Structures are given as structure tokens and as C-alpha cells.
């Protein structure tokens, strides 16, 4: 009996040692950076490298992807599988974590300021996070690659989709194209309504050039009824700004739910964004 226990324990220890020594899987055509924000928050940046000659525009289109730990592999695989998609740079923003979604970090980075309590992760870092993208990440990407500055896109899901909509309203020149997947428009009593009104006023006053800006909202069929209604209502309101150049889209993916939809849409989203070239 003692020998059997010893044998089992030895096998388990050997297995654990082998697992500890196992190397992480590396994806062909990628590289990874570690970056810090001005406040010292660390990010894992995953790059799907461009393939082929530099486009006639003088640079590659760049697609920024939020929650990179969870969604980068699917988007990278979709990009490399089709020749027409390979000539783009995919920049996924993640965290130094072993989990697909770091709920505490994203709860801060992707949300507006809010009263804090013991049961709620820290919130309110959306502008700090956008500052990191604009002032640190984008310049570094431009240093390493030939970039088409008129072809910058953002893709975000849930809280990330909410941040994408917020970016359109508050920093409308930061990205030319935003895809908001199942955005959390309900968050904090629909806090986005106020920046939406301010944005619409600026557009109607002729203070913003929207002729190269687009926002696409993609919902899952099994998102809540209220979430789909809120997204549809936002789309309807923004259509009123089409006369000023803003392009909007809205669709519902059949058979998908809130968690599955980011893995259903990479081919379609990448095709739309890479095809939306500025002339």
C-alpha cells in the first residue's frame, strides 16, 4: 500500500514538474510587448504582424482589440486565414494574467467614475485608459510599423463596446471606425446619454468632421431584450447625424449569446474594417 501511494505521488510530482516546465504556445506571425501606463498599470500587448507590401496609402491599417487575452487568438487566426486580411496590424490590449478576462482590471479601465464600495471593483479609469492608448500605445505602434493614420479601428465587447461608444462621443478623431459588440449601454443608468447629447450638439454645430467616422453595433440574439432595444434606439438616434457624415450600422447575430458572440464575428468584423479604406 505504501509503495502504491509512493508511486502515485511520484507520478503526480513528475507530471506537475513537466507542466511547470512546459513552454507557452507561440502563435506564428505575432509578437508581444509589455507596456505601462503613466500611472504604472501594466499591459500585455499582443501584435498580429502585417504581411505583404505596405499598401498604397503608405501604411498598414491598425485594428485595436480590447480584452486581448480572451479574443486575440480568434481574431489573429481569422486574419491569417485569408490573404485579403493579412495586410493589417492587429493590436490586442490585455493584462499580465492567466485568465481570459481580468475582471478587476477591465472594471477599472473600461468604466466611468462611480462611487466605490467594498463589494465593487475599482471603477472610473476610462479616460486614463484612452490616454494610455492615445499617448503611449499608438505612438509605439507607429514607431515600429508603417501605419495608415487614417485607418485606425477599435473593437470592444461588453464593457469594451461601451468604451468604444464613449470614445466616439468624446474623442471622435481617435479611431475612424469602432465596432461595439454587445455594448453595456445600461451601465450606471445609461451614463452614455450625456456624452451622446454633447457629441450630437458638436456635430450639428459643424465643430466635428464625421465624414470618415463609423460606428457599428453588433448584438447577440440572446442578449437581453432591453440591451437589444437600447442598442437599436442608439442606432436610430445616430442615424440622424448621417447627413453630417457619420456612418452607423446595427445588426443582431442569430443564435449567439453575450459570451459567444465575440468568437462568431472575427471574419466579418475584420473584413468590414479592412475594407473600409479611406480614399
N, C-alpha and C positions, 0 to 999 in steps of 0.2 A: 504493500500500500504506500509506504513511504517513497519507494523507488518510483512508483507511478506518479505520485504528486510531484516529485522532483523533476521527472521527465516532462510533465505538463508545464511546470513552472519554467523550466529551461527553454522549452519551445516558445512559450509566451514572451520571455525576455528576449530571445533571439528575434522574434517577429517584431517586437517593439523597437529593438535596436535597428533593424533593417528599415523600418518605417521612418525612424528618426534620421537615417542617412539618405533616404530617398530624395532625389532631386525634383524640384517642381517642374511641371511640364512647361516648356517654352514654345510659344506659338511662332511659326515661321513668319517672317515679314513684320516683326514687331520689335519695339524696344521699350524700355521702362525707365522713367525718371522718378526721383524723389524731390519734391519741392516743398517749400514752406511759405505760408502767407506772412504778411508783415507782422502779424501777431504771434507767429511761431507755430501755427497749426500745420501739421504735416499732411501731405497728399501724395498718393501714388498715381502717377500719370502714365497711362498706357497708350502707346502710339502704334497705330496701324500705318506702316510706311507707304508712301505713294510709289506706284510702279509706272514705268514708261517715261516718255519725254515730258518736259514741262509744257503745259498747254499754251496755246497761242496768246492767252491773256497775260502770260509772264509769270504765272504762279499756279500752284495747285489749290483747289477748293479745300477748305478745312471744315470738318464737322466735329463739334464738341459734344460729347456724350456724358451725361450725368449718371451717377451710381455705376461707375465703371467696373467695379468688382463684379457686379451681377451681370451686366449687359455687354461688356466689351467682347467676350468670346463669340457671342452670336453675331454681333454686328461686324466684327473682323472677318469671320468666316463667310458671311454674306458678301462682304466687299471683295474678298479674294476669289470668290467662286465665279464672278462674272467680269469679263475683260472690261466692259464699259464702266465698271465701278472702281477699278483698281487705281485710276489716276486721281485719287483723292487722299487726303490725310485725315485719319480718324483719331481724335484726341479724347481719350476717356479719362474722366476725373474720378478717382477712387480714393480709398483710405488704406493705411497700413494695417489691415485687419484680415483675419482668416474667414470672415463671414461675408456672404454676398452683399448684404445690406447692413451698414453700420448705423443702426437706428439713432443712437445718440448724436453722432457727428452730423448726419443728414438732418436731424431735427433742428440743429442749430443753423447749419449752412443754408437751408432752403426755406426758412420761415421768417415772418416779420417779427418785430419785437412784441413780447407778450408778458403779462405778469407771471412771475415764477412761483412755483410751489414745490414742495418736496416730492410730489408724485409725477412731476413733469420734467423731462429732459430740458436742458437749457435751449432757449429759442432766441430768434431775433438776429441771426447773422447773415441775412440775405444780401445786404449791401456790402458787408465785408467780403463775402464770398464772390460777389460780382466784381469787387475791386481786385481780388486775387486773380480772377480770370483776365480782367482787362489790363491790369498794370504789371502783372508778373508772368502769367502763363502765356498770353498771346504774344508778348514781345519775345519770349524764349522760343516759341514755335517759329516765329518769323526769323529769328537768328539762325535756326537750324535748317530751315527749309525755304524754298521759294514759294511764297504764299500769295494767293489772289485775295487781296484785302477786301474785294467786293464780293467775295463768296465765302462768308463765314456763317455757319449754321449752328444751331443748338437743338439737341434732342433731350427731353427730360420726361420722366414718368412719375405720376402721382405728385408728391411734393416737388419733384423735379419739373414736372409740367407746370405746376403753379409758379415756380420760379421763372420758367420760360415766358409765361404770360406777363409776369411782373417786369421782366427785362424789356419786353416790347413796350410796355407802358412808360417805363422810367428811363430806359437807355435805348431808345429806338434805333440808334445807329450802331450799336454794338454788334448785333447779328443781323444779317439780311434776311435770314429765314429761321423760323422757330417752329419746331414740331412739339406740341404739348400732348402727351399721351395720358389719358385719364387724369387730367389735372385736378388737384384738390381745391376746386373753386369755392367750396363751402367753408374753408378754413377760416377761423376767427370771424365768424359772422360775415363771410364774403368780404374780407378786407380789401380785395382787389377792386371793388366797385369804386372806391375813392380815387386810386391812381388811374383807373379807366376813364373816369369823368375828366380828370385833369388832362390826360392824354388826348381825348377826343376834342377838348376845347383848343388845345395847341394845334392839332391837325386842322380844324376848321378855321383857325385864325391864320393859317398859312405859315406857321412857325416851324413846321416839320415837313421834310420831303419824304413821302412814303412810297414813291414810285418804284423803289427797289426792295420793298419790305413785304414779307408774307408771314402769316401765322396760320398753321394748320392744327386743328384739334381732332384727335383720334380717340374715340371712346370704345370700350368693350361692351358688347351686347348685354353682358351680365353685370356691368356696373349698375349701381343703384339707379332707380328711376329718377330720383332727384338730381343725381350727378349728371345724367344724360340731359335732363331738361335744362339744368344750369348751363351746361356747355353749349347746347343748342341756342339758348337765349343770348349768350355772349356772342356767338357767331352771327346771329341775326342783328344784334346791335352794331357790330363792327362792319357788317356789310354796308351800312350807311356811310362808311368812310371810303368806300371803293372809288368814289368819284375823285378822291384826293390821292389815289394810287395804291392804297393798302389792299393787298390781296389776302383773302381769308378762305379757309377750307374747313369742312366738317364732315366726318364720316363715323359710322359705327361698324366695328368689326364683328361679324356674326360668329356666334359660338364661343367667344372668348370672355374671360372674366378679368378682374382687375390685376391679378397676379400673372396671368398667362399672356396678356396682350403684348408686352414688350418683346416676347420671343416669336411672336407671329409676324411682326411687321418689318423686320430689318431690311429685307429686299425691297419692299415697296417704298419705305422711307428713304433709303439711300438712293434709289432710282429717281425719286422726285427731287431730292436735294441736289444731286449731282447734275440732273438735267435742267435745273432752274438756273441756267447760266446767264450772267448779265452780258448784254451786248452793247 
